[in-house]
Amino acid sequence: MPYDLDYLKLLSKQYPSVDAVSTEIVNLSAIVLLPKGTEHFLADIHGEHEAFDHVMRNASGVVKRKIDDVFGQTLSEAEKKSLATLVYYPREKLELERGARQAEAMAAWHEAMMLQLVRLCRQAAYKYTRSKVRKAIPAEFQYIIEELLHENEHDTMKHGYYHGILDSLTAIGRAEDFIVAIAELIRKLVVDHLHIIGDIYDRGKGAHLIMDTLRRHHSVDIQWGNHDVLWIGAACGSDVCMADAIRVSLRYANLETLQEGYGLNLSPLVRLALDKYAGGYAPTFQVRSKEESLGETDLALLSRMQKAIAVIQMKLEGQLALRRPELGLDHRRLLEKIDLAAGTVEIDGVGYPLLDMDFPTLDPLKPYELSAEELDVVEKLRLSFKHATDLQKHIRFLVDKGGMYKVFNGNLLYHGGIPLTSTGEFETFELCGQSLKGKALLDGFDDCVRRAYYAQDPDEKSQALDVVWYLWCGEKSPLFGKSKMATFERYFIEAKETHKEVKNHYYAFREAEDVCVRILSEFGLNAETSHIINGHVPVKVVKGEMPIKAGGKLITIDGGLSKAYQKVTGIAGYTLIFNSQGMHLVSHEPFESKDRAIREDLDILPTSVFIEKNQARMLVGDTDNGAVLKRDIEALKALLQAYRDGLIRER
């Protein structure tokens, strides 16, 4: 037999009879012939919760297309927009309508909306088995929604029964609860699986809210970005990652994530800033914020806090460079190059004037040693990060659902790039005593991130945490991929040539089809049908840059969801939809506000940039999960034969 008899006996415990195994074979054989579910790809969210939440709710235009498919010309454009808003924000839309209608008119509106939502839900559910849809339906409305989905409201024999259900919901005051439940079900069904290709954290103020949303999602994977691993390192005990995560948040006046989201205690840093940084500071430390609630005094304090934690970060960075020379970070040991008497710093043999001469905690003889006050700040902040319950939950989820890359349904997903040499070959890096490149290098970094979280041995954990810092800012980091992170230079030196961060050769070669083919092959993919999907570097649409590269082999979807990038990009991001019919790359206009979206039925109208439909409709059997199901079918057939041959007895 092609299967071990002991394995089949174990399988028989789950399928104890010919009838049971036959039913499952029929079930799985039918499932592999269903259309492939829709995948939704987002990248570089950077804490922009409202825009992210809206794109999640409208599924990058999938909900609107479903409405067009179902209602065609039977609803006006205004009615379609109103229905879409009801699907996106059912509670808020109901409240708005309730204030605009009399009770009798509201009841009629309820019934009309319930009818439309049931029809829309039926369209959203057609790709799935009844069993899968049943599991997705909220328990309190399971019977009602199942009945409505599988009955024809136009059948004269069932007309009274069908409308009787809807009338009863209104009569007992559950119509609005039903509308909320079915709207949420529609949003769940239109996207089968979600991919987040890095950089959930930093800049925007809602990273913690985004993580809450992702934890509730029914099916998601994450490819870490450099901002994500920075927060992983911070939560796992890396002092330098923690200092930099705080610095970036303060730079964008992002106290919501630090204090309201995670309850981190910043008071020790406040005291240090007030005690030691009461003097002037360079304009480069000014907070980048348009928050009207922050006055001049608030902004000045945040700027001083930013400078205080930046100096701590640079000291800790120097300590790491000294203890891990194999990481090649010596060029970031810049505090020792400062000449306070001359007011200069030496970089690459050139002396540059300092914009800021106020270093109250810097000892020129021991530039990387924390002062007693700084050490107290670091220890208290570390304790605060360790005991931040929601942060620790989010980081556990990020580690368990995340990775350096993902191969999924024939596509290769990663945030940044694959380090390449000047000739386009895979670049080698010495990681923890091993010379690695290509896929092996990404696997090695992936292992380090997991050891940073899970390792119990202090030395092993310390080494892994230092590698996590390297992933944040290292030259050969797949997540960063630049010659340096010029934090010191941007703060303290006016000369722009010192600010330049030279990108890895990957970012030039990703335009070359042969290089992308080689990368896909490195990860075991067929370049004829596969794509690389990544983010990290914003697509500068205003300068004519295109997100489709290498003859369609590579698609980059960081187009500027973060408001901080939108002046550079000219748009508010790209997202990607991959359904059974092909790929849809869409661009988004900036999102103004949730309130306007609800009151004016205003959507982020996605524009199709790229549509790939040159392949046959994909079925579940063509996916990675389909391959697993086919193997299961073969094993079940072997079990069925074992029953028939008398090798295993039915129970």
C-alpha positions, 0 to 999 in steps of 0.5 A: 500500500502507498500508505503505512498501515499504522498511519491509516489506523490512526486516520481511522479514529477520525473516520471510523467507517466506510460511510464517514470516509466516503463522505469526507472524500466527496466533500474534499473533492467538491471543495477543490473545484470551488473558485479560489478565495480572494487575497488582499495585500497591504503594506507600509501602514505606519500607524494610519489606523483610520485609512487602514480601517477603511481599506479593510472595510471596503476591501480595496474596492471588492465590496463596491464591485460586488454591489455593482455585480448584484444590483447593476442598474437597479440601484442608483449610484447614490443608493449604491454608495449608501449601501456600501457605507452601510456595509463599511460602517453599519453602526454609525450609518444606522445612527445617522439614518435613525436621526433623519427618519420617522419611526415608520419610514425607518422600519421600511428602510430597515426591511429594504436594507435587510433585503439588499444585504442578504442578496449581497451576502449571497454573492459574497458567499458563493465561493464557499461551502455552506459549512464554511459560511455557517462557521462565519455567521454570528451565532445569534443569527446563524439560523436566520441568515442561513435560511435567508441565504438559501431561500429565494425571496422571489419564489411565490411559495416561500414569499410569505416565509421569507418576508415573515423572517424580516418582519419579525426581526423588525417587530421584536426590535432586532433589525439593526442588530441583524444589519450589523451582523450581516454587514460584518459577515459580508466584509469577512466573506469578501476577503478569504485571506489577508497579507500584511507586507510589513511596517505596521508601526511608527509615524501614524498614531494608531499602530496599537489599533491596527494590531487589535484589528489584525488579531481579530481577523479570521485569516492573516499573515504578516511579513515583518518590516524594519519598523515591526522588528524594531518594536519586537526588539523593544518588547523583548528587552533590547534597550537600543530598539526600545530607545529608537522606538520611543525616539521615532514616536516622539518625532511624530508626536505619537503619544497615543501609541506609547501612552494610551495604547500601551500605557508606557511610563514616560515620566522618567524621560520627562524628568531627564529632559527637563533636568538636562535639556532645558537649554536650546536644541537644534531645529532638527529635533522639532516635532513633526506634528500638525496636532492642534491640541499640542501647544508650544510648551508641549511641542518644546517638551517633546522635542527635548524628550526626543533629543534626550532619548536620541542621545541615549540611543546613540550611546547604546548603538555605540555599545552594540557596535563595540560588542558585535564587531561582526555586524559591521556597525563601526561606522555608527560610532559617531559620538567618539568623533565629536570635538566639543571644543571645535564644535565639529564631528568627523565623518569619513575623514571630513570635519563637519560643524555641529548644528547642536553643541549641547551634550549635557550627558556626554563624557568625551572620554567615555562617550558610550557610557550612560550617565546615572540619570540615563541608566535610570531612565533605560531601566524604568522604560525597560520595565514598563515595556516588559509589563505593557500587557497589550504590547506583549500580546501584540508582539506575540501575535506579530512573531507567531503570524509573521516572518521574513517572507512568505511563499503563498499560492505561487507568489513571493511576499517580503517587505524590503528586498534580497541583498544583491551585489553590484553584479546582481548576485546574491550577497553573502553576510556572516550571520551568527558564524554562518555565511548566508545568502539568498533564501538561506539568509532570510531564513537565518534572520527569521530564526534570530527574530524568533530566538529573540522572543523565545530564547531562555538562555541569556547569551543566546537571547542577547545575540539574537536581540542585537541581530534584530537591531541590525535588521532595523538599520543594517546595510545588508538587512533585507528589511532596511537595505541602505548603506546607513541609517543617518539618524545622527547626521540628520540631527546634528549636521547641516551638510546634505551629503552626509544624510545620503543613504545609498540603497542596496543594489537590489533596488536597481536590479528589481527592474531587471526581469532576469534577476527577479526570475532568479529570486523567484527560482531561489524560493522554489517558484515558477517564474512564468506564473509567479510574482514578487510582491513587496513594499518598503520603498514608496512609489514616487508616482509624482515623478512617474515611477511605476509599481509594476517592474521587471515585466510584471514579475515584481509588484511593489505596493508601498505607495504612501498610505502613511501621510508622512509620505504622501507629498513624495508619492502623490497618492495614498497607497497601493493595495493588491487583490488576487482573486480567482480571475487574476490580480488587481492592483489599485491606487488610493486617494488620501483618506480624509476622515471616517466622519466624512466617509459616513456622512457623505457616503465618501469612499476612498475610490480605488483606481485599477492600475494593473489587471492580470486576467490572462489565466484560467479561473483559479480553483481551490485545487490550484492553491497551496491549501488545495495541494494539501486537500488533494493529498488528504483525498489520496490518504482517505482513498487509501483508508477506504481501500483498507476498509474494503480489503479488511485490513482495518475494521470499521467501528 
